[in-house]
Every structure is written in C-alpha cells, then in structure tokens.
Amino acid sequence: MQLAKYFRVKRLALSVSCLATLGATPALAQSNDESELDQSYPRLVEQSVRSKVSIISEGDRRLGLGPDGGTKSTEAGLDIKPEWVWQLSPNWRSKLRLQAFGATGQVDVSDEIGGTTTDGFFALREAWLDYNGLSDYPGESIRFGRERLKENTGLWWDDDITLVRWIFDTSLLDSTVGVARKFAEMRTDSNELQDEEQEITRFFAKTRWQWRKNHYLGFLVTHGQGSGDQAQEAAERGQSSDEMYTESLTWAAVQADQAYFDWHSHDAFQYFAQVGAVRGTDSVVGQDSAAPSGYRARERDVAGWAADLGVRAQLMDTPRWVIGAHGAYASGGSERGDTDAFRQTSLASNRSRFTGTRSQVQRFGEAIQPEWSNLKVATIYTALSDRDTWDANLIYHRYWLADQAGTLRSDLIEPGFTGTSDDLGQSVDLVLGYYGDDATSWAPFDVRLSGGVFMPGDAYGEQADDLRHRVVLDVSKRF
C-alpha cells in the first residue's frame, strides 16, 4: 500500500515536471535574441514553477466523539504550480497557472481550497486575458477568464472563479466591479461543484480609497443569484441536508484600516475595522411528514451581520515586534424559519496577513478553521519579523457560540454540540516563516511551519478530547 502511494506521487511529480519543461522552452528561446523579442509579440514575460513538499499531521476531526474511532493522520504531500504570463500585444496580456497535487493519504489543502480532502489531482487555477487599452491610466483594464479573486482580509473573497471584471488601480483608489460564476472545480479528482454551489451567478464590487497617507476606507458588495432547484431536488430524493441553498443573497461591508495588511509598515500604531451584513433569501430542506419523500424544501428570509475589529502596536522597529488584539462577531440563528444568522459568501478562505507579517495566517485558528458564522472570537497575538526574510507569529483565540442552540460549520471539525453551553473552547497557533527563495539560485528555499492546537470547551461535552492538533511543514522552491 505504501509503495502504491509512493509511485502515485512520483508519477504526479514527473508529469508536471515535463509540463513545466515545455513551458520553459519559449523562455529559453527568448533569451537567445532578447532585443528582437522586446519589439515582437506575443512574448513570454514571466514563467516560473513553484514546488512544495509538505508534511501534514492532524488530530481527530470528531474530537473523540465519532462512533468509528479516531481519524488522526500524518501524511506527506507534493504540490507543483507552473505559471506563465504572456504579453500578447501592447494592450493584451494573459496568464495561465496550473496545479498538480499528490499525497500519501487524504489531506485537507486548506491553504488553497478549504473544506475538501484529497490524495491528488491536476487542476486549472487561472487562465485569463487582460486588456488595458481602455484609457491612458496604466492601472485600468478589463479582465476575463478564470482568476483568483481575492481581497485583503480573505473573509469575503479568496477563490478561483470564472469572471469578467473591470479593474481600476491607482495609488489613491483601488476599485473593481464584475460578474462571476463557478462552472466546475476544474480538478481531476472532483470536478463537479457541490450542490449548494451550483448555478449561482455572482455580482461583485469593491473600492478602497486612501483618504490620508496609509489610512484607507473601503466598501465591498457581493450579490449571489441562484437559478437552480438543488433544494427541491434534494427534498424529492428524500435527502436530509444541513446545507443552505442560495436563492438571492446580498452581502455588503464597510472597512477602515491603517495599512493593516502591509507587512513593510513602520507605523507605531495600526487599526482595522469592518462591519458587514447579509440580506435576502435562501432555501433549506426539512422534514415534512405530509411530503411524499418525507422532506420538503422551503424558502426563508436571511438577515445576519458580522464585525471584526483589530488594533496593533509596534514595540520595536528593527526587527519589527508587534502585539495586537482582535474581536470578531458573526450573528447566529438556530430557528429553521427566518434566520438572523450571518453566513459567508462561500468564496472566502479566512486566510490573511492580519498579524502584520508576510505569513498568511488562518484568521480563526489553524486547528479548527470555523466559518465566520454564529461565532464570537477574542484574539490576541504577537509577531516578530524582519519584514522580508523571516517572521514568527504566536496567536491565541477564545471562542463562543453567538447562539447557544445553533451550530457551527468548520473545514476541519465535525461539530457535536450539547446545546447546554456557548463555550466552544480556545486555541493557540504558532506560525514560522523563512523566505529565502530566489528563482536565480538553486540553494535557497522557503520554509513555513504552521502549527495549532484546539482545546474544546463545554459546548462539546465532557467526552470530547482535551486537545486537537494540526501541524503543517512546507518546504518550497520557485524555479
């Protein structure tokens, strides 16, 4: 069995290495006559292959409460991402980014796509065209294709999706508006979308204005319009489901910050604040003895809100040493009728540089990774870094349910609440990063260690495990 796993990963690495070699061929040809290619189109302007070896260890996702025993695991993974950027003409540019992943067992690739476990796949991550001939502004363009749609917090957008969007990016104003839709996961292991993600058209817009040096105001809006009958089909099949199917939902958020996600900052004090809300309708499937299948789909009104407030103080500039605190809230609602529970856009990763370093850190804990819904979190952290080459982050989280009778969705833990307490527990994360990678040298590597422990609270009852861990060691290199 172990030999089979080994050869599967080896075949995956060899396949993508061949693919990367083919992609590098135009770059070699380019270097032979650089002056001529500078005047000709199309030309390859950027090409790289990022390879990463990971060791992933995690504790029981059922916290010892599952009927079939524990689900602890320690696995190894290999991740290869080749990408190319071409200048097709003075105004047209394109990008292609692929991914190949293989592991010795089922693991969660939560730094890329949370909530899914896999032992290997090939994937199309990005494939887009960009046209910047709309005006004389160099930061204005229109882009269409498959792209990683992302904003700084990771709490609203951070996902690969097919889209068309207008981009306007200057030193004082950064804006975008567009329409997007997921047609497939673009992966060989699980290409079909989950039921609750199918047939949703999304309209999105964001603007961020620097109204004073290093002080920003932002506004973000997303609208999801469902056009399928997934809830009704699930009910007709007699399928019980905890999923919420989008009918027509609108999210809006207002943000203010002082360069909070800029790890090069020298500011002695920084702040971040955002308040958001979701309004509209969704569908859920519930039991109904009068229905032929025993289940019926019904529409309900949704009205939830959420907030995240953070402050950071710099104690030392070189190396940079900071301490910070956050308070986050997302409304809950246990009733099956109209709900006041906040829910995320389903495009979020909840990963960002909220500690003020180069490392992307899970906002609500590496070992639990909950959705920002029916949740109250108090966070304190400290971080030390030289800004560019290395950093160390230590984070503590304390969790409560916003609605004691409600539930909580998590990428890594299957909840089993008693309904007698709102105490979810606490967690501690340690994230270390070293960024020595240089594409012109074979010697340096990037090394990242992200480790977290989650200690369940009274909401899980006395039979739950005292501690759950998740530790990921990544060693990566860009060629």
Disulfide bonds with the S-S distance in Angstrom:
none
